[in-house]
Amino acid sequence: MGVEIERKFLVKQGSWPRDPEAQHVRQGYLSLDPARSVRVRVAGGRGKLTVKGESRGAARSEYEYTIPEADAKQMLERQALRPVVEKIRHRIPHAGLIWEVDEFLAENQGMVLAEVELVREDQAVELPGWVEREVTGDPRYFNVYLCRHPFNSWRRDQSGGILHQPHPQAGTIPWRRTGKGVELLLITTRRQRRWTIPKGGVEEGEDARTAAMRESWEEAGIRGESSVELIGSYHYAKEGRLCHVEVFTMEVTELANQWPEVDCRSRQWLKPAEVLPLLEDRELRDLFARIGPFLKGAMG
Protein backbone atom coordinates (compact mmCIF):
# COMPACT_ATOMS: atom_id res chain seq x y z
CA MET A 1 0.00 0.00 0.00
CA GLY A 2 1.22 3.47 -0.86
CA VAL A 3 0.55 6.57 1.25
CA GLU A 4 0.16 9.88 -0.53
CA ILE A 5 1.24 12.95 1.45
CA GLU A 6 0.60 16.23 -0.32
CA ARG A 7 -0.37 19.82 0.36
CA LYS A 8 -2.67 21.76 -1.93
CA PHE A 9 -2.85 25.50 -2.64
CA LEU A 10 -4.86 27.95 -4.72
CA VAL A 11 -2.75 29.69 -7.35
CA LYS A 12 -2.83 33.38 -8.18
CA GLN A 13 -4.37 33.70 -11.63
CA GLY A 14 -1.81 34.02 -14.43
CA SER A 15 1.15 34.20 -12.05
CA TRP A 16 2.84 30.79 -12.27
CA PRO A 17 5.64 29.86 -14.71
CA ARG A 18 4.39 27.64 -17.56
CA ASP A 19 5.79 24.21 -18.28
CA PRO A 20 6.63 23.83 -22.02
CA GLU A 21 6.06 20.08 -21.63
CA ALA A 22 2.73 20.40 -19.81
CA GLN A 23 0.35 17.45 -20.26
CA HIS A 24 -3.34 17.36 -21.04
CA VAL A 25 -5.11 15.20 -18.44
CA ARG A 26 -8.58 13.64 -18.60
CA GLN A 27 -9.82 11.80 -15.54
CA GLY A 28 -13.11 10.44 -14.36
CA TYR A 29 -14.48 8.55 -11.37
CA LEU A 30 -16.03 5.12 -11.17
CA SER A 31 -16.82 5.76 -7.49
CA LEU A 32 -17.19 9.07 -5.64
CA ASP A 33 -17.22 7.52 -2.17
CA PRO A 34 -14.75 9.72 -0.19
CA ALA A 35 -13.61 6.65 1.76
CA ARG A 36 -12.62 4.78 -1.43
CA SER A 37 -12.68 6.87 -4.61
CA VAL A 38 -11.83 5.04 -7.84
CA ARG A 39 -10.28 7.17 -10.58
CA VAL A 40 -9.33 6.43 -14.18
CA ARG A 41 -6.94 8.82 -15.94
CA VAL A 42 -5.47 9.34 -19.40
CA ALA A 43 -2.35 11.51 -19.68
CA GLY A 44 0.79 11.43 -21.77
CA GLY A 45 -0.38 8.46 -23.83
CA ARG A 46 -0.84 6.26 -20.74
CA GLY A 47 -3.77 5.04 -18.71
CA LYS A 48 -3.88 4.71 -14.92
CA LEU A 49 -6.39 3.31 -12.43
CA THR A 50 -6.15 4.71 -8.90
CA VAL A 51 -7.95 3.85 -5.67
CA LYS A 52 -7.64 6.44 -2.90
CA GLY A 53 -8.69 6.19 0.72
CA GLU A 54 -10.16 8.92 2.90
CA SER A 55 -7.95 11.93 3.64
CA ARG A 56 -6.35 12.05 7.08
CA GLY A 57 -4.85 15.51 7.27
CA ALA A 58 -2.38 15.73 4.38
CA ALA A 59 -2.07 11.94 4.01
CA ARG A 60 -4.22 9.17 2.54
CA SER A 61 -3.73 5.64 1.25
CA GLU A 62 -3.30 5.23 -2.50
CA TYR A 63 -3.15 2.25 -4.87
CA GLU A 64 -2.21 3.08 -8.47
CA TYR A 65 -1.90 0.78 -11.49
CA THR A 66 -0.90 1.38 -15.12
CA ILE A 67 -3.52 0.09 -17.57
CA PRO A 68 -3.71 0.16 -21.38
CA GLU A 69 -4.57 3.62 -22.69
CA ALA A 70 -7.37 2.14 -24.81
CA ASP A 71 -8.97 0.57 -21.72
CA ALA A 72 -8.72 3.85 -19.80
CA LYS A 73 -10.34 5.79 -22.65
CA GLN A 74 -13.14 3.24 -22.85
CA MET A 75 -13.77 3.51 -19.09
CA LEU A 76 -13.92 7.30 -19.38
CA GLU A 77 -16.48 7.09 -22.18
CA ARG A 78 -18.62 4.25 -20.84
CA GLN A 79 -18.30 3.93 -17.05
CA ALA A 80 -17.03 7.24 -15.64
CA LEU A 81 -19.45 9.59 -13.92
CA ARG A 82 -20.07 12.93 -15.60
CA PRO A 83 -18.55 15.40 -16.00
CA VAL A 84 -15.06 14.10 -16.74
CA VAL A 85 -12.43 16.39 -15.19
CA GLU A 86 -10.03 17.93 -17.73
CA LYS A 87 -6.94 19.97 -16.97
CA ILE A 88 -3.47 20.98 -18.14
CA ARG A 89 -0.80 19.80 -15.69
CA HIS A 90 2.39 21.86 -15.33
CA ARG A 91 5.38 20.43 -13.42
CA ILE A 92 7.37 23.29 -11.91
CA PRO A 93 10.55 22.90 -9.81
CA HIS A 94 10.89 25.18 -6.79
CA ALA A 95 13.25 24.99 -3.79
CA GLY A 96 14.13 21.35 -4.33
CA LEU A 97 10.55 20.12 -4.82
CA ILE A 98 8.37 19.53 -7.88
CA TRP A 99 5.08 21.44 -7.81
CA GLU A 100 2.23 20.19 -10.00
CA VAL A 101 0.02 23.08 -11.12
CA ASP A 102 -3.35 22.02 -12.55
CA GLU A 103 -5.04 24.49 -14.89
CA PHE A 104 -8.61 23.19 -15.12
CA LEU A 105 -10.66 23.21 -18.32
CA ALA A 106 -14.28 22.77 -19.44
CA GLU A 107 -16.76 22.76 -16.51
CA ASN A 108 -13.99 23.65 -14.04
CA GLN A 109 -12.30 26.38 -16.10
CA GLY A 110 -11.04 29.20 -13.92
CA MET A 111 -9.79 26.93 -11.14
CA VAL A 112 -6.00 26.66 -10.78
CA LEU A 113 -4.54 24.47 -8.02
CA ALA A 114 -0.97 23.59 -7.03
CA GLU A 115 0.04 20.39 -5.24
CA VAL A 116 3.37 19.40 -3.76
CA GLU A 117 4.09 15.83 -2.68
CA LEU A 118 6.01 15.33 0.57
CA VAL A 119 7.91 12.59 2.34
CA ARG A 120 6.30 13.33 5.71
CA GLU A 121 3.48 15.60 6.93
CA ASP A 122 5.74 17.91 8.98
CA GLN A 123 8.22 18.43 6.14
CA ALA A 124 9.25 22.08 5.74
CA VAL A 125 8.07 23.63 2.47
CA GLU A 126 9.24 26.92 0.95
CA LEU A 127 6.18 28.39 -0.76
CA PRO A 128 6.59 29.97 -4.20
CA GLY A 129 5.35 33.53 -4.62
CA TRP A 130 2.58 32.45 -7.00
CA VAL A 131 0.55 30.45 -4.46
CA GLU A 132 -2.36 32.24 -2.82
CA ARG A 133 -3.54 30.18 0.17
CA GLU A 134 -3.55 26.60 1.39
CA VAL A 135 -6.65 24.46 0.82
CA THR A 136 -5.24 21.04 1.81
CA GLY A 137 -8.09 20.25 4.20
CA ASP A 138 -10.91 21.81 2.16
CA PRO A 139 -12.95 19.07 0.40
CA ARG A 140 -14.25 21.55 -2.19
CA TYR A 141 -10.88 21.45 -3.92
CA PHE A 142 -10.64 17.66 -4.24
CA ASN A 143 -10.97 16.49 -7.85
CA VAL A 144 -13.64 14.03 -6.72
CA TYR A 145 -15.70 16.98 -5.42
CA LEU A 146 -15.17 18.99 -8.62
CA CYS A 147 -16.57 16.05 -10.57
CA ARG A 148 -19.88 16.25 -8.70
CA HIS A 149 -19.87 20.04 -8.18
CA PRO A 150 -17.97 21.65 -11.11
CA PHE A 151 -16.36 25.00 -10.38
CA ASN A 152 -18.52 26.79 -12.96
CA SER A 153 -21.64 25.75 -11.03
CA TRP A 154 -20.48 27.51 -7.86
CA ARG A 155 -22.60 30.59 -7.33
CA ARG A 156 -20.89 33.97 -7.07
CA ASP A 157 -21.89 37.40 -5.86
CA GLN A 158 -21.58 40.53 -8.01
CA SER A 159 -17.94 41.04 -6.98
CA GLY A 160 -17.01 37.49 -7.99
CA GLY A 161 -16.90 36.07 -4.46
CA ILE A 162 -17.95 32.45 -4.13
CA LEU A 163 -21.36 31.83 -2.57
CA HIS A 164 -21.28 28.03 -2.96
CA GLN A 165 -23.04 27.02 0.23
CA PRO A 166 -22.14 23.85 2.11
CA HIS A 167 -24.74 21.71 3.88
CA PRO A 168 -25.39 23.20 7.35
CA GLN A 169 -24.75 20.98 10.36
CA ALA A 170 -24.34 21.49 14.10
CA GLY A 171 -22.52 19.57 16.82
CA THR A 172 -21.11 19.71 20.32
CA ILE A 173 -17.85 19.23 22.17
CA PRO A 174 -19.22 17.44 25.27
CA TRP A 175 -17.35 17.85 28.55
CA ARG A 176 -17.66 17.11 32.26
CA ARG A 177 -15.87 17.99 35.47
CA THR A 178 -14.14 15.24 37.43
CA GLY A 179 -11.99 15.16 40.56
CA LYS A 180 -8.92 15.24 38.30
CA GLY A 181 -10.06 18.02 35.97
CA VAL A 182 -12.08 18.28 32.75
CA GLU A 183 -12.78 15.34 30.43
CA LEU A 184 -14.00 15.50 26.82
CA LEU A 185 -16.22 12.99 25.02
CA LEU A 186 -15.57 11.60 21.54
CA ILE A 187 -17.71 9.18 19.55
CA THR A 188 -17.01 7.03 16.50
CA THR A 189 -18.41 7.50 13.02
CA ARG A 190 -20.90 4.87 11.91
CA ARG A 191 -19.03 3.33 8.97
CA GLN A 192 -15.32 4.07 9.35
CA ARG A 193 -15.24 3.96 13.17
CA ARG A 194 -13.11 7.10 13.27
CA TRP A 195 -13.22 9.39 16.29
CA THR A 196 -15.31 12.55 15.95
CA ILE A 197 -17.89 14.66 17.79
CA PRO A 198 -21.70 14.34 17.89
CA LYS A 199 -23.04 16.29 14.90
CA GLY A 200 -25.66 16.24 12.17
CA GLY A 201 -27.88 18.22 9.84
CA VAL A 202 -29.94 21.21 10.93
CA GLU A 203 -33.56 20.36 10.24
CA GLU A 204 -36.18 22.77 8.91
CA GLY A 205 -37.37 25.09 11.66
CA GLU A 206 -34.39 24.36 13.93
CA ASP A 207 -31.61 26.69 14.97
CA ALA A 208 -28.06 25.35 15.14
CA ARG A 209 -27.99 25.13 18.95
CA THR A 210 -31.17 23.04 19.05
CA ALA A 211 -29.87 20.76 16.31
CA ALA A 212 -26.57 20.29 18.17
CA MET A 213 -28.39 19.24 21.35
CA ARG A 214 -30.65 16.83 19.44
CA GLU A 215 -27.74 15.22 17.60
CA SER A 216 -25.84 14.84 20.88
CA TRP A 217 -28.67 12.74 22.24
CA GLU A 218 -29.20 10.69 19.08
CA GLU A 219 -25.52 9.94 18.41
CA ALA A 220 -23.99 9.92 21.90
CA GLY A 221 -26.85 9.48 24.41
CA ILE A 222 -26.02 12.65 26.29
CA ARG A 223 -27.94 15.70 27.47
CA GLY A 224 -26.77 18.85 29.16
CA GLU A 225 -26.34 22.60 28.98
CA SER A 226 -24.95 24.04 25.75
CA SER A 227 -22.91 27.23 25.59
CA VAL A 228 -24.84 30.18 24.19
CA GLU A 229 -21.97 31.26 21.91
CA LEU A 230 -20.38 29.17 19.19
CA ILE A 231 -16.98 27.72 20.08
CA GLY A 232 -16.11 27.53 16.36
CA SER A 233 -16.84 25.65 13.13
CA TYR A 234 -15.21 23.30 10.62
CA HIS A 235 -15.79 21.62 7.24
CA TYR A 236 -15.75 18.00 6.18
CA ALA A 237 -16.97 15.94 3.21
CA LYS A 238 -19.76 13.39 3.53
CA GLU A 239 -20.67 11.23 0.53
CA GLY A 240 -19.16 13.80 -1.83
CA ARG A 241 -21.01 16.73 -0.23
CA LEU A 242 -19.33 19.55 1.70
CA CYS A 243 -20.70 20.06 5.23
CA HIS A 244 -20.16 23.07 7.49
CA VAL A 245 -20.49 22.25 11.21
CA GLU A 246 -21.18 24.92 13.82
CA VAL A 247 -19.85 23.63 17.13
CA PHE A 248 -21.03 24.37 20.68
CA THR A 249 -19.60 23.20 23.98
CA MET A 250 -21.96 21.18 26.17
CA GLU A 251 -21.53 20.31 29.84
CA VAL A 252 -22.98 16.81 30.15
CA THR A 253 -25.52 16.29 32.92
CA GLU A 254 -27.10 13.04 31.69
CA LEU A 255 -25.31 10.01 30.26
CA ALA A 256 -27.71 7.30 29.06
CA ASN A 257 -26.94 3.59 28.71
CA GLN A 258 -29.38 3.27 25.79
CA TRP A 259 -29.83 5.82 23.00
CA PRO A 260 -30.91 5.84 19.32
CA GLU A 261 -27.50 4.99 17.80
CA VAL A 262 -26.03 2.87 20.60
CA ASP A 263 -25.63 -0.13 18.27
CA CYS A 264 -23.49 1.67 15.67
CA ARG A 265 -21.29 4.04 17.68
CA SER A 266 -18.80 3.90 20.54
CA ARG A 267 -18.05 6.75 22.95
CA GLN A 268 -15.13 7.49 25.23
CA TRP A 269 -14.22 10.08 27.86
CA LEU A 270 -10.70 11.45 27.46
CA LYS A 271 -8.35 13.95 29.03
CA PRO A 272 -7.89 17.01 26.76
CA ALA A 273 -4.29 16.02 25.93
CA GLU A 274 -5.50 12.60 24.71
CA VAL A 275 -7.97 13.97 22.14
CA LEU A 276 -5.81 15.46 19.37
CA PRO A 277 -3.85 12.26 18.51
CA LEU A 278 -7.17 10.44 17.89
CA LEU A 279 -8.66 12.98 15.46
CA GLU A 280 -7.91 12.49 11.76
CA ASP A 281 -9.79 15.53 10.44
CA ARG A 282 -7.39 18.50 10.30
CA GLU A 283 -10.03 21.22 10.76
CA LEU A 284 -11.57 19.42 13.74
CA ARG A 285 -8.10 19.02 15.30
CA ASP A 286 -7.49 22.73 14.81
CA LEU A 287 -10.80 23.50 16.52
CA PHE A 288 -9.92 21.38 19.56
CA ALA A 289 -6.46 22.97 19.69
CA ARG A 290 -8.10 26.39 20.15
CA ILE A 291 -10.38 25.56 23.09
CA GLY A 292 -7.69 25.88 25.76
CA PRO A 293 -9.08 29.16 27.17
CA PHE A 294 -12.54 27.60 27.46
CA LEU A 295 -11.15 24.58 29.32
CA LYS A 296 -9.27 26.79 31.76
CA GLY A 297 -12.50 28.65 32.48
CA ALA A 298 -14.38 25.37 32.96
CA MET A 299 -11.78 24.12 35.43
CA GLY A 300 -12.00 27.39 37.32
C-alpha positions in Angstrom: 0.0 0.0 0.0 1.2 3.5 -0.9 0.6 6.6 1.2 0.2 9.9 -0.5 1.2 13.0 1.5 0.6 16.2 -0.3 -0.4 19.8 0.4 -2.7 21.8 -1.9 -2.9 25.5 -2.6 -4.9 27.9 -4.7 -2.7 29.7 -7.4 -2.8 33.4 -8.2 -4.4 33.7 -11.6 -1.8 34.0 -14.4 1.1 34.2 -12.0 2.8 30.8 -12.3 5.6 29.9 -14.7 4.4 27.6 -17.6 5.8 24.2 -18.3 6.6 23.8 -22.0 6.1 20.1 -21.6 2.7 20.4 -19.8 0.3 17.5 -20.3 -3.3 17.4 -21.0 -5.1 15.2 -18.4 -8.6 13.6 -18.6 -9.8 11.8 -15.5 -13.1 10.4 -14.4 -14.5 8.6 -11.4 -16.0 5.1 -11.2 -16.8 5.8 -7.5 -17.2 9.1 -5.6 -17.2 7.5 -2.2 -14.7 9.7 -0.2 -13.6 6.7 1.8 -12.6 4.8 -1.4 -12.7 6.9 -4.6 -11.8 5.0 -7.8 -10.3 7.2 -10.6 -9.3 6.4 -14.2 -6.9 8.8 -15.9 -5.5 9.3 -19.4 -2.3 11.5 -19.7 0.8 11.4 -21.8 -0.4 8.5 -23.8 -0.8 6.3 -20.7 -3.8 5.0 -18.7 -3.9 4.7 -14.9 -6.4 3.3 -12.4 -6.1 4.7 -8.9 -8.0 3.8 -5.7 -7.6 6.4 -2.9 -8.7 6.2 0.7 -10.2 8.9 2.9 -7.9 11.9 3.6 -6.3 12.0 7.1 -4.8 15.5 7.3 -2.4 15.7 4.4 -2.1 11.9 4.0 -4.2 9.2 2.5 -3.7 5.6 1.2 -3.3 5.2 -2.5 -3.1 2.3 -4.9 -2.2 3.1 -8.5 -1.9 0.8 -11.5 -0.9 1.4 -15.1 -3.5 0.1 -17.6 -3.7 0.2 -21.4 -4.6 3.6 -22.7 -7.4 2.1 -24.8 -9.0 0.6 -21.7 -8.7 3.8 -19.8 -10.3 5.8 -22.6 -13.1 3.2 -22.8 -13.8 3.5 -19.1 -13.9 7.3 -19.4 -16.5 7.1 -22.2 -18.6 4.2 -20.8 -18.3 3.9 -17.1 -17.0 7.2 -15.6 -19.5 9.6 -13.9 -20.1 12.9 -15.6 -18.6 15.4 -16.0 -15.1 14.1 -16.7 -12.4 16.4 -15.2 -10.0 17.9 -17.7 -6.9 20.0 -17.0 -3.5 21.0 -18.1 -0.8 19.8 -15.7 2.4 21.9 -15.3 5.4 20.4 -13.4 7.4 23.3 -11.9 10.5 22.9 -9.8 10.9 25.2 -6.8 13.2 25.0 -3.8 14.1 21.4 -4.3 10.5 20.1 -4.8 8.4 19.5 -7.9 5.1 21.4 -7.8 2.2 20.2 -10.0 0.0 23.1 -11.1 -3.3 22.0 -12.5 -5.0 24.5 -14.9 -8.6 23.2 -15.1 -10.7 23.2 -18.3 -14.3 22.8 -19.4 -16.8 22.8 -16.5 -14.0 23.6 -14.0 -12.3 26.4 -16.1 -11.0 29.2 -13.9 -9.8 26.9 -11.1 -6.0 26.7 -10.8 -4.5 24.5 -8.0 -1.0 23.6 -7.0 0.0 20.4 -5.2 3.4 19.4 -3.8 4.1 15.8 -2.7 6.0 15.3 0.6 7.9 12.6 2.3 6.3 13.3 5.7 3.5 15.6 6.9 5.7 17.9 9.0 8.2 18.4 6.1 9.2 22.1 5.7 8.1 23.6 2.5 9.2 26.9 1.0 6.2 28.4 -0.8 6.6 30.0 -4.2 5.3 33.5 -4.6 2.6 32.5 -7.0 0.6 30.5 -4.5 -2.4 32.2 -2.8 -3.5 30.2 0.2 -3.5 26.6 1.4 -6.7 24.5 0.8 -5.2 21.0 1.8 -8.1 20.3 4.2 -10.9 21.8 2.2 -13.0 19.1 0.4 -14.2 21.6 -2.2 -10.9 21.4 -3.9 -10.6 17.7 -4.2 -11.0 16.5 -7.8 -13.6 14.0 -6.7 -15.7 17.0 -5.4 -15.2 19.0 -8.6 -16.6 16.0 -10.6 -19.9 16.3 -8.7 -19.9 20.0 -8.2 -18.0 21.7 -11.1 -16.4 25.0 -10.4 -18.5 26.8 -13.0 -21.6 25.8 -11.0 -20.5 27.5 -7.9 -22.6 30.6 -7.3 -20.9 34.0 -7.1 -21.9 37.4 -5.9 -21.6 40.5 -8.0 -17.9 41.0 -7.0 -17.0 37.5 -8.0 -16.9 36.1 -4.5 -17.9 32.4 -4.1 -21.4 31.8 -2.6 -21.3 28.0 -3.0 -23.0 27.0 0.2 -22.1 23.8 2.1 -24.7 21.7 3.9 -25.4 23.2 7.4 -24.8 21.0 10.4 -24.3 21.5 14.1 -22.5 19.6 16.8 -21.1 19.7 20.3 -17.9 19.2 22.2 -19.2 17.4 25.3 -17.4 17.8 28.6 -17.7 17.1 32.3 -15.9 18.0 35.5 -14.1 15.2 37.4 -12.0 15.2 40.6 -8.9 15.2 38.3 -10.1 18.0 36.0 -12.1 18.3 32.8 -12.8 15.3 30.4 -14.0 15.5 26.8 -16.2 13.0 25.0 -15.6 11.6 21.5 -17.7 9.2 19.6 -17.0 7.0 16.5 -18.4 7.5 13.0 -20.9 4.9 11.9 -19.0 3.3 9.0 -15.3 4.1 9.4 -15.2 4.0 13.2 -13.1 7.1 13.3 -13.2 9.4 16.3 -15.3 12.6 16.0 -17.9 14.7 17.8 -21.7 14.3 17.9 -23.0 16.3 14.9 -25.7 16.2 12.2 -27.9 18.2 9.8 -29.9 21.2 10.9 -33.6 20.4 10.2 -36.2 22.8 8.9 -37.4 25.1 11.7 -34.4 24.4 13.9 -31.6 26.7 15.0 -28.1 25.4 15.1 -28.0 25.1 18.9 -31.2 23.0 19.1 -29.9 20.8 16.3 -26.6 20.3 18.2 -28.4 19.2 21.4 -30.7 16.8 19.4 -27.7 15.2 17.6 -25.8 14.8 20.9 -28.7 12.7 22.2 -29.2 10.7 19.1 -25.5 9.9 18.4 -24.0 9.9 21.9 -26.9 9.5 24.4 -26.0 12.7 26.3 -27.9 15.7 27.5 -26.8 18.9 29.2 -26.3 22.6 29.0 -25.0 24.0 25.8 -22.9 27.2 25.6 -24.8 30.2 24.2 -22.0 31.3 21.9 -20.4 29.2 19.2 -17.0 27.7 20.1 -16.1 27.5 16.4 -16.8 25.6 13.1 -15.2 23.3 10.6 -15.8 21.6 7.2 -15.8 18.0 6.2 -17.0 15.9 3.2 -19.8 13.4 3.5 -20.7 11.2 0.5 -19.2 13.8 -1.8 -21.0 16.7 -0.2 -19.3 19.5 1.7 -20.7 20.1 5.2 -20.2 23.1 7.5 -20.5 22.3 11.2 -21.2 24.9 13.8 -19.8 23.6 17.1 -21.0 24.4 20.7 -19.6 23.2 24.0 -22.0 21.2 26.2 -21.5 20.3 29.8 -23.0 16.8 30.1 -25.5 16.3 32.9 -27.1 13.0 31.7 -25.3 10.0 30.3 -27.7 7.3 29.1 -26.9 3.6 28.7 -29.4 3.3 25.8 -29.8 5.8 23.0 -30.9 5.8 19.3 -27.5 5.0 17.8 -26.0 2.9 20.6 -25.6 -0.1 18.3 -23.5 1.7 15.7 -21.3 4.0 17.7 -18.8 3.9 20.5 -18.0 6.7 22.9 -15.1 7.5 25.2 -14.2 10.1 27.9 -10.7 11.5 27.5 -8.3 13.9 29.0 -7.9 17.0 26.8 -4.3 16.0 25.9 -5.5 12.6 24.7 -8.0 14.0 22.1 -5.8 15.5 19.4 -3.9 12.3 18.5 -7.2 10.4 17.9 -8.7 13.0 15.5 -7.9 12.5 11.8 -9.8 15.5 10.4 -7.4 18.5 10.3 -10.0 21.2 10.8 -11.6 19.4 13.7 -8.1 19.0 15.3 -7.5 22.7 14.8 -10.8 23.5 16.5 -9.9 21.4 19.6 -6.5 23.0 19.7 -8.1 26.4 20.1 -10.4 25.6 23.1 -7.7 25.9 25.8 -9.1 29.2 27.2 -12.5 27.6 27.5 -11.1 24.6 29.3 -9.3 26.8 31.8 -12.5 28.6 32.5 -14.4 25.4 33.0 -11.8 24.1 35.4 -12.0 27.4 37.3 
